[in-house]
Amino acid sequence: MSTIHQAGPVDTTEFRKLMSLFATGVCVVSFAQNSEDDTGGISGMTINSLVSVSLEPTLICWSLHNDSSQFEDYVGAQEFAISILADGQQTIARRYAARGDTALNRDDFDYTARGLPVIRGALATIECKLWEAYPAGDHTMILGEVAAMQILGPAAEPIALGFFGGRFCAIPS
């Protein structure tokens, strides 16, 4: 039997439970910092909020929590890359879902011709220039204009890493 919730205050726990029924892809957003510390000047963060916004101009959007430990870095990045993860990259997804970049592993990354770090073995990458950032409740929506893109994964039957019901899953083509 289904439960119908009336208009009014929304129980955030129930909302999270409902949204876990919406399967999403899993990506890593990354950019090159100007520092040469033990991370090699790379920042990486796992997201599952990637959406296509517009074809003219070609825009994508992702969502950044306002309490993120790297909020200022990400909202201020003028260029960033998004790596669409393949099934089997759960370890990478978990690594970059952690707060801060203490678990960052430079060996997880390759660099694009434009100098942006991308996840090695990803299905595809999207390189973006910051278009705009908009506050949206406890998150900030970051829009990027696509500057370059590349399909890297297997052409035959790519299998993407997904997230459904609070768990990783495979999303076949």
Secondary structure, 3 states (H helix, E strand, C coil): CCCCCCCCCCCHHHHHHHHCCCCEECEEEEEECCCCCCCCCEEEEEECCCEEEEECCEEEEEEEECCCCCHHHHHHCCEEEEEECECCCHHHHHHCCCCCCCCCCHHHEEECCCCCEEECCCCEEEEEEEEEEEEECCEEEEEEEEEEEEECCCCCCCEEEEEECCEEEEEEC
